[in-house]
Structure formats: C-alpha cells, structure tokens
Amino acid sequence: MDEKIKTRIILFYIGGILNGMFGLYIVFEGPSFLQPDQVQMMSIVFLVFTIINFYMAAFLKKKLQAHIAGAQKAKSDDRSPAS
C-alpha cells in the first residue's frame, strides 16, 4: 500500500510541474498565437490544476505519514509487556 501511495504522490508532483510549465508557456508565448481572453482562461486553468496537484500530493503525504505513525504505534503497543 505504501509504494502505491508514494508512486501516486510522485505522479501528482510530476503532473503539477507539467501543468505549471504549460501554464507559464501559455502566459509567455500564448499572446503571439491566441486571443487575450483565451490566454487568460487557459493559463488560469493550467495554474489551478498545478495548485490542485501540489495540494493532493501534500494531502497524500500527510495521510501516509499518519498511517506510518499509527502502524509504528500499534507495533510498539504490541511489544510492550502487559501489566
């Protein structure tokens, strides 16, 4: 389970980087071949998806760390001698 989540976190980061690069490309190069309202809308969409990707990666990372901490706590509780 941990490897699947780690892979998903990495994919969210890669997706966020790509969306950010596409958004910045549209911002800088878009006005030469697109109308201004299209440039604005496309760049907003790409940059919003960048934010969503980085948010999801951080959310999954936090969830994974909580899962690992819970598993370690359960393991340490199992090792402790009963009174």
Secondary structure, 3 states (H helix, E strand, C coil): CHHHHHHHHHHHHHHHHHHHHHHHHHHHHHHHCCCHHHHHHHHHHHHHHHHHHHHHHHHHHHHHHHHHHHHHHHHHHHHCCCC
